[in-house]
């Protein structure tokens, strides 16, 4: 679960009898991650000044129309996710919801699923905090420092000059997951290149490979000694060794063994919190199969790159994934749809995809040709980024599109020294890699 609390606005009868909300046998006042309101004015006043509230569910209200309450809360707290419950999905209500900035409409089924998922993740985070040495009864909204992870000063002491310019604990990174409805759409490639683009803008950047079973982002960069996520979950003090200065790129690899993936998801939240406080941008690669780790990222993300490629099956998979998000109550408003591998003779254009997705905004990434696969297979992602390949310019434009203006305007910082080798050695290096497989 994302750190913080959820506010539920509902009529007093609903709060006293949760079965009216589709939640039989639940005690709403017994959830440490949930705060309930039956008065609209009080809800507005307290949510406006309570930074711990990161999400709001508006079910019903005695003294104001729910859509008006939801819209007002969103206007006063644009940083929180605001969802509204409805038993009717009329086009008029959807239009009003969209125009007011409310993030999502939840059916009764989607609300129940979202409630149960939030409750389960709160329990998972309590177990993770207990694993880090805190009592299991600790509030799931405790800060990273309280969870036993290194503070900003401890990072400076532990990592030396690499983290001497670390942001203050109040900093909040942009979490940028790269997702797709199916495999093979280019998630790893785009995640790696987007991370390099963010680093080139002088941003403290970490590339988190959250494809917990088959992630290969570190291999694409030619990094053989990247810290692994399961190691960081088990020993949080290792986070202090990550380079978090401008011009450096930190890389976190997935577990070395597939069977460790499920256990890592439960303990990943405190690590994500620490990364959020010490970096400007966290670019997260994801796997093809949608699972719990997707929800962990999407519920925290300010922006999401959703990739579709030129295959009709990729578009169908995209629709299935969006349907899943709707049923689980995951807001899709942060999604930036991206059509990959575009060329003059492509099957689809961004206009085609936009029409298929009901008018959603779609960006295009140009097809980089065989050079992309050749350089990435050899672990030469940095060389690809510097090559002038047609793909690179569109990736950089995409990054500028999703970064906040203050980040996009950052001046480039000197990049870390790379192990760049002349391209005429590419063939022999690839042969050496192939011989080891």
ABEGO torsion letter per residue (X at the ends): XBBEBBBBBBBAAAAABAAAAGBBGBBAAABAABBBBABAAAAAAAAAABAABABBBBABBAABBAAAAAAAAAAABAABBBBBBBABABAAAAAAAAAAGBABBBBAAAAAAAAAAAAAAAAAAAAAAAAAGBBAABBAABBAAAAGBBBAAAAAAAAEAAAAABBBAABBBBBBBBBBABBGAGAAAAAAAAAAAAAAAGBBBBBBBABAAABAAAAAAGBAABBBAAAAAABAAAAAABBABBGBBBBBBBBABAAAAAAAAAAAAAAAAAAAAABABBBBBBBABBBAAAAAAAAABABBBBBBBABAAAAAAAAAAAAAAAAAGBBAAABBBBBBGBBAABABBAAAAAAAAGGBBBBBBBBAEAAAAAAAAAGAAAAAAAAGBAAAAAAAAAAAAABBAAAAABBBBBBBBBABBBAAAAAAAAAAAAAAX
